[in-house]
């Protein structure tokens, strides 16, 4: 027997299951419930690499990856972790005056791809900054092990800790084509092992990778729902300069199909309707400075504008996260 998991609010002041009147389980609402105030992420580049860059698994990295496209100017491994965070706090204090707490977001490359001893040194620096309430550790599912997870579980006893896995796709053929160097089963094992220790667990997916149809992208929502995730990020495919994928596009543009902005929002709503209601949607689209783009792009548009357009379309369609989600009871 199956039944819908969510219902729309009815009447003034009513809310969805996640506790507010937004039509999706928002990241900002999640943090307000968790911390009772606005929380700002601060990107950190701690100088890690990836096993598909240094030859351990492969070389060249993921075919879509150009880290410079999403790294703030203050975020460079030539500065230590504390310095990056202090400069980030000063930058965001001028731009976002309401932020009271910060999370150190170890964003660039694979931030568990090192010895446990180095990880302990790097992450301890984040907590030297009094305003930092926790860490978000971006990494690959093949760069984690039992000892590292035990370490993060100990940290999570006194701090907010998230391990965020780049999964990108649920299809092994796609993962092989983009040179990830691991399969989806590896991602499943990493997510399950992380969640089992009580560590907040997130994942990132790209919509529009070459070879994937709209049906494939929509159908993988069921596999995402089955993972014990707390947060999830989706980005539309963006093509960046100085990447193997840009070279692939130059040779075979017929292999690519890029979403227009309005088209993507409508398509994503179909995924959102199928998404588990308790999953916090951290992002649904990406943005990068136009100078990095090597293919069709949306131009200068801020993330806040994208969210506003998504909310407007949800209201017009009378839709919400989990509208079509069902679970066995």
Secondary structure, 3 states (H helix, E strand, C coil): CEEECCCCCCCCCCCCCCCCCCCCCEHHHHHHHHHCCCEEEEEECCCCCCCCCECCCCECCCCCCCHHHHCCCCCCCCCCHHHHHHHHHHHHHHHCCCCCEEEEEECCCCCCCCCHHHHHHHHHHHCCCCCEEEEEEEEECCCCCHHHHHHHHHHCCCCEEEEEEEEECCCHHHHHHCCCCCCHHHHHHHHHHHHHCCCEEEEEEEECCCCCCHHHHHHHHHHHHCCCCCEEEEEECCCECCCHHHHHHHHCHHHCCCCCHHHHHHHHHHHHHHCCCCCEEEECCCCCCHHHECCCCCCCCCHHHHHHHHHHHHHHHCCCCCCCCEEEC
